[in-house]
Amino acid sequence: MSGSIILTTFNARYTHTSIALRYLYANLHELQNDAHIMEFVINENIQTIAEKILAKNPRIVAVSTYIWNASDVKELIDTIKKVSPNTIVVLGGPEVSYFPIRVDFKNADYIVQGAGEKAFYELCGQILKGRAPKERIIKAARQNIKEIGLAYKYYTDEDIAHRYIYVEASRGCPFECEFCLSSIDERIEYFDTAKLLEEFETLWQRGARNFKFIDRTFNLNMKVANELLDFFLAKEPPYLLHFEVIPDSFPPRLKEKLKLFPPASLQLEVGIQTLNEEVAARINRNIDIEKIRQNVAFLENETHAHMHLDLIVGLPGESVESFGKNLNELCRLTKSEIQVGILKKLSGTTLARHDEEYGMIYSDTPPYDILQNNLISFGQMQKLKRFARFWDIAYNSGNFKETITLLWPNGDVFGAFYGFSEWIYEQTDSTWQISLNRFAKLLFEYLTKELKLDAQKVADFIVGDIARVEGRSLPAFLKEYASHIPEQHTKEGSKFGKRQQLWAK
């Protein structure tokens, strides 16, 4: 039995790490000595990546496949099979775990569907022993997650120093939201918490301070949630934790613990998606509006947590006006980030049942986003996608935290920002590669020329926003209008990401 195994993927950016590859590696047992993890970033040169992989002379190349890297994965495996046809290519991950598989991965020798730690190990053993299975699609059997090897010791020192450390206390989700892959398997399983905390302690001793939990519903099991929070509360800051939470489950004991976390240490991704109860019921999402209001207000006013709330554009039966009301309501409740996402039709979900009644039409290529429905035309949907992009640049970035509020003195956030986003696109004909300085000038021009606001007032707001990051240079045009230009200081290294710094101030 000979030949190496390459475990690889394309991450969305360098700071991301693949916990999936490390789980596969952790469960290769006696095959580990011949296995190597090689991570890349989307949009890198594919032929160069293929060259690096094939330089290891692998017998098996396994690629973790997602919605954001599917196109790169296809090009990579096509290249590998052309120049090294005897190399066995195995795909796994969400993008290939459900039918229909919409990217043409015909050059993959095997596709492992489902949680693959055990199934991939068995497949590698069969291939390396010359007993490769005839079946191309391998459906992984359900496994007891308390019996699989944990991934955490396989984060490198470089990972710990420069990248997010992805961790999980559970797998699965009990809810049935139709747009989400997690709704397919309603069973939720928990890892052994004691073993998990031992691993986290080892990571901490090695210097890890960025822990990103990928659990779909962190605050579902209060016993586990409290044990994890207690572990980190006993540690000395600085550190940064990220959890995904459901917005209507914050019992008193959990609230008391969340109050104890210092600024810039806790980030909560709060899944709202819609505040329209009729729309939510249509996609099997149970929401309690009053609890959502109470809990968001609690997090906003009584904790130092940085929130990231999610809203979706294009849900079946939700109009532009309804989405606008959702956004306005959230902006009244919180000043935190509000991520405007575009509905995607993922294989394996049940969204297709709404296609005919609501005229749902989606792209056939990743990320399979909605193009139009019976309430939002294609042209209008394009405008909303640009709205989402500019909202992220102007609002969620925190770069213009105070200045941006000048757009909506009457409280109609959606209407005001929609007008602004339309105007920006008229000026730039682009939603990408707009520098901070250029965006600052666009914002200044819109506020002073279109909304007729006082130039000095606007300039002072922009100066205040930009100066919140040490070492950041002020756009030259502001000097003509601002009443005061603060002294610039040399930028010092920070233990947090820039966005966390901005929202913490």
Summary of the structure (lengths in Angstrom):
residues: 505
radius of gyration: 24.2
end to end distance: 57.9
largest distance: 77.0
contacts: 1574
relative contact order: 0.07
helix: 44%
strand: 16%
